[in-house]
Each structure stands twice: as C-alpha cells, then as structure tokens.
C-alpha cells in the first residue's frame, strides 16, 4: 500500500456524464489519490439519453470509499461535490426515483424548446435565467412531462437533478445550490430565487423544488455514508457547484481574460465575470460559481464522442477496444493534411448547443469526394468539433474578451486534438493534467468554504504547487489558415444544412 498523506485531506468529487472521479488532496503537499468509476448512458428511445440515478450514486460512493481508504487513517476535513448540469429526476414522497435521470443530452423536449423560441418567450427567459432555451434545460424537460406524462407529474413530490440526488445520498438533506440551480432555466439570477414565469411554464410549484443554498454551504455527512465509505460521522460536505464552473476554478481559468476549455464527451468554453451577464443574442449561458463569481460561455454537445462514434461507424475493424480504436483512428487522421482536403464535417450527432442552440440541425459531411479516406473523415470530425469551440470563443469575445485559454479533458492526450483546437482558436493552448478540473475545483471551493482562504482565487494553490501544464501548444500557420477558411464558410454551411434538414423532415411527413 502506498504511504498515506502527510496531513489532513480534502476530497473533491466530479460526478460527470459517464464517470465519477474522486480525488483526495493533502493541502500543502503533492500527495493525492484518485479513484474512478464509470456508468452507462442509456438510450431507450431515439433522442432519450438517461441514466439510472442509483447506479451513479453507487459508483460515487465506491469511488469515495477508495479515496478514504487511500488516506490511511488521515483526517478527511471535507468532501465537496461537483456534478454534471441540466439533469432532471422525479422523486416520490419517500424520496425514491420514479423516473430515470434525464441527462443534458436528452433531446425529447425539442418541441417544447422550439415552441418557446417561436412564441417569442425565449429571449426573456434567457435574460432572466441565463440558460439558453434548449432541450437540455430542466425547464423544457418539465414542459415535456406536463404535456406527455400526466401520471408522473401527479406522482412527483420533488423535481431535482443529479447534484440534489448525490447530496441526498451523502447527507440526507434534499437541497440544491446556486450553481446547479442557475443551470435549470428556472432561477432568477439577480434575485437568486426560483422565477415565477418559468415555474408557470414548467407547471410546477416552489414546494416541488429544493431550497437553494450558497455553493459554499456546509452540510454534515449522514451516518449511512460513514458506514459505506469509512468517513467519520459528521464529516463536512460542501454543497459545491456544477462541473462547468468548477472546471474554471480547477484549471486556473478564473482571472479576467482567461478562458477555461474542457473537452470530454461534450465540450465547453467559459470565462469568469463578477456579476450575472447574458449575451443579448442568447448564444451564451451564464451560471454561478459563487455569488461573486459567474461563468459566461457556451457548451457544445458534440465533443470527443464524435471520434468514438467514428470508431464504431467507420472502422469497426479497428475497434479492439474503445481507446485502441480512438488511437488508431486519430493516427490515420493525423496523416491527412490540415483542412481534410476540402472535406467538412458538421458534427451535430446529438442536439447541438452553443452557439446555435438549434436541436433540429443534423450532422453532415459536406464536400465528400472519391479520394477521401477514413483518415479524412476522422480528421474532418476533429476539425469540426474544434470549429464549434472556436465559434463559442468568437461570441465570448464580444462579451468578455478572451486572451488566454487553459484546457483540460482526456481528449487532449492526443496531439491531433491539441493542435486542431489551438489552430481553430488562433491562441496558444495550455493543457492541464487530468487530475485538475472539476475535482480540484470542488476541493478548492471546500477550502474556501472552510475559511482557509479569504479569496476563492487563492484556494487552488493550497492543493497544487502549480497547474502542472505541459508547454503551451502554439497554433501552426498551415492549420490556422485551414481553420480560418473553414470558419468563414461555417455560417452558410449550417444555414444551408438547416434548410435541407427542414425539407427532408417535410418530405417525411
């Protein structure tokens, strides 16, 4: 067994879309312990992307237990919780799930989102709540339930998300916090309370939604948690924040002019401002980190999973294992010149978010010719995702200009992802280690909540000596030129694809 930490420990939980990472840090030292558990994302019907909430909680408790064991008896001063945003789950009066967890990727509420846009209600909802109108949001999901599932609506005592269910398992308290609440599409960001106009649309009342606590609120772990994980009874549990805002804190992207970029199953670019700010055109989100730190940016639904799709669809012969297939495909793609010899992929395999917020636009390859190979198809997919991230940065520049980009995410272990994204952004890209991001952000927020730092910005330095970045990836001139050409064509390509998709849908009716 490896030696334990030299002092007390704080544990950050990063409960994501397909896996939970628990990381134990010993402030002031380089010691850390990491535990990872995965769980499936299921699609029982086309467009329905759901999870078993109890499976997610079980994986979280297993990862937490492994971290506690690694501390070798040292005192765990706090556990802090970060979770994926935009989930929706109904509970009965005994706090038992009566629905699966509808994740951010679930697009069943496409019709409701479209109606809000066509009715003219979307701009005001976005201005008040900071959440773009899209099927990802719990608001539109609730509207879908009200229109399609009266029985569940009648049985539901509570409507909550992933954060609330995890906190319930850790503490026995059914509460939420400002950050996760700010991503529901139902919170008035200025008032810090549920927005009556959104509740009316969702057909829910305040009594069905949890109390909103500060992200620094401290709860106590439950006796059951102590039995399952080895934590001492009453260990402080910091309510924490959503994974996106915590990612900015954990990667050091919290200063003005610095954007945090994450690329995993999905992707996002965000920067921090000191008060709620929304894009008048409705292209960016605004979510809370704390009451004094607000994250403005955009998330894309189609991240590195586009290459995983390519492995299954284009190269089943290479798919000895998921990671092996990714590596083999990216090697093929790297042999193709920047720009993929004119091939463009619009990578909208699931309903896309920023900056389009139009779930009806499908994915497509454009410019396909006989000479294009699997390598071209994969490189075009990577470049298509990079172009979406760059489109978010272009909009972000109009609200909170971006000078520097700090990136994290497993995709960046591959050189092709690093160089393609740097070229699309036209900025140096600093890539942090995998241990950073959400888990480090959660642990840093805990130290701030416990009073170890007066300024939130100073908290990460108590956990890591430095950001441990590899040398910044500098944009290659040839790749920048190819990316710029692709970016110039992107709006017209997306517009044309939208019209073509509408014509196909009309023909199918």
C-alpha angles and dihedrals in degrees: 000000000000117000117270127244121291092235145354120336136222119196124211119200120205107188105188140175098280105006144025122225120197116191124186116205130190106210113237095019139079092238117120139154125206131197125185130192127178132208134183130265106214132205108198090169132014108285095011109117109181143155138204101252092205091055090053091050092047091052090048093053092047091052091046092050091052090052092049091051090051091058089071093218099317117143116268103214096188147348117217125196132220121174141177115272136239100032122145129203133167122219130194126225091280090054091251120142115255094177133037117254108274103215130210088264094060108111102183090114094062091116093052092050091049091051092052090052095045093046092056094241095111100081094055093045090052093046093052101036104029090224116117115234104258138129089259092072121094088228093065091040090055090049088054092053091048090053100037113024114040092163094060091045090054093049097043114106093171136023111202143148138232096283093055093048092050092048089049090055092048101041111011087239119123101211140123134212136232097260099052091039090054089062097056098081087235104083124095099225095204096045094039090221138098113289114238094210091057094044090055091053091047092049093228132118130225091255090065093057125072126250113270113236129184113269087244093056113132120219130176124250115247125248089245090057090054090054094048100042109023094245115145112256114268096023108165114258113198112214089227128185143268118295096249098056090041089054089062091052093046095050095045092248094135102102123093112274095021120109126198116218123192125187120186129113085334129009142223144183119208141168130192126245130176099241138024111290128176133191108245090221091056096239099122134055127225118207133167129251092172132338088272099039121062126181119219121188147089137273127213119210095208110067132138091331086081088075090047087054090049090053091057098037102037107024114027088150089065096047100100085139133352095253093041090053092049091051094047093047094047089051089055091047093050090059090062118085120253110277092036091250092291098315115134128190122199095202101207098139090146127026105298125230127189131062095000102041086190112127092185097069108097129208121265146170112231128192094025114173137176092258094061116105136194087272090058092049092052096043090050088053092052092046090047092056090046090052091054091053090049091051089057091051090051090058093041090056089065093057106027111004116231121221101163135028126208113192136196136172139100093265091071092069084082114077092217092061091049096049095041094051093044090052093048092049093044088219136100111269119217110200119204127207121272092250090067128073123058100005093048090045091052092049092047091051088053092055090050091048091051091053100252091128131028091207122052090215091065097053101084091057089064089062104039130031090220139346087267092222125177114232111295115267108239118210114256113232095228092048092046090053092049091047092049091052091050092047092052091056097041101089094051092044092051091046092050092046091051091054091047091050091050090051091050091049091050091050092051093056 
